[in-house]
Amino acid sequence: MGRILFSSIFLLVMVGCTQPTLNKVQQTVKREASLLVDSGLIVNKYVLLYETAINDSNHIYKIQASDCPAYALDYPAKIVPYKDRYFCFIELDEVPMSADEMIEQSEYSGNLYQESGLGENWLFVVSKDGEKKKLTELSLLEPGWETDFNIKELWPYFSGYVKEETVQMGIISHDIKLDADRSLHCNIDSVKQKLFWNEVTNQTMIKEVYGEMYLKNNTDFIVSVSSESMKHYAIVNNQDSLYLSLFDSLPITLAPDEYKIINYKSLPHQEHFFKHIALEKDCWGYLYKLFCNSAYCLMNVAGKNVQQKIMFCDIGNYGFKASNSNNIYFQILNQGIYDKKETHMLNFKFWDDKWKATDEAERIRIWDEAEKNVELYVERIYRRKEKIKSGL
């Protein structure tokens, strides 16, 4: 009888302590977060492990100390207790838990509607095989850096990176302007295919591709970038190419170590390029891969005609941002990426309603705690920067 009772109690304890299954990439991220907690660099109750990029070789996570278990209105898919902390995995390709599940598993008593979520943060690169590649702290960077391309130590982990170019170039964004006058739900496969090529009208609905291009002088001398043609970049698909242009931005002069961000657009009358890609089963995913791995510069750099590969900023790019002729914006997500946009409004309403139902005394407690947390974070960063300046 005693053995049966002991076994029953043991089973209940084990069930209660069951933790979510982590894949090899998540296990590596958890180990790194554990080291940051154990070293004293993270003192907050929650550690957000926010997946920001997936490419052919790597996953990139943002590790952030926080006083709430969510990143803005993005909820975790998994919560793993660690000592007196909670590791909150917010994944690109996993379904987030509900607000009630998050509150219960994380013992959260605040309100996301009021929390700043400020805390020390790092970018952490892990290979597909779960091997640690790079940890870069963002908290100590000086304010004003415009793009993740400005973090030079991350370059080798971006798609399309080629080492030691005179001018390092990269695609920051790639948006789509559609020749359509109505709002479309563009994560429906049949609709997504039709945008590329409409067999009825025998034309594409893609009016242009546009975005921002990054150019960084890697030398200690002035470099000029120029071209005799309007074809400044090519997205190469076998024997076919989509040509992009910086238009009247050329020539571009870059001082030593200087970078510039320049707008680009696709040249007109390239319907054949989209018609060919429409034959692919996952045409939008196929085009995305071309932007990642088959983008080339065709310009003259420092007086030499180059056909060099250029980088792609994987962070925050999970597909295409598109707009129609009425300037209604939506996203066309890569396959496997969970669409969180529709849940954001529901999540906002949940916390707004919760706040309205909160009594005044509890509101004051939450306000005071949130304000104190911000002050403590600012003070911690100031002290660390001063310590670095003094060489300690």
Secondary structure, DSSP 8 states (H G I E B T S, - for coil): -HHHHHHHHHHHHHHHT------HHHHHHHHHHHHHHHTTS--SSEEEEEEEEE-SSEEEEEEEEESSSSBTTB--SEEEEETTEEEEEE-SSS----HHHHHHHHT--S-TTT------EEEEEEETTS-EEEEEESTTS-TT--SGGG-GGGGGGSBT--TT-SEEEEE---EEEES-SS---TTSHHHHHHHH-BTTTTB-SEEEEEEEEEEEE-SSS-EEEE-SSS--EEEEETTEEEEEE-GGG-SEEE-TT-EEEEEEEE-S--HHHHHHHTTSTTHHHHHHHHHHHSEEE-SEETTEE---B-EE--TT-SEEEEE-TT--EEEEE-TT----HHHHHHHHHHHHHHHHTS-HHHHHHHHHHHHHHHHHHHHHHHHHHHHHHTT-
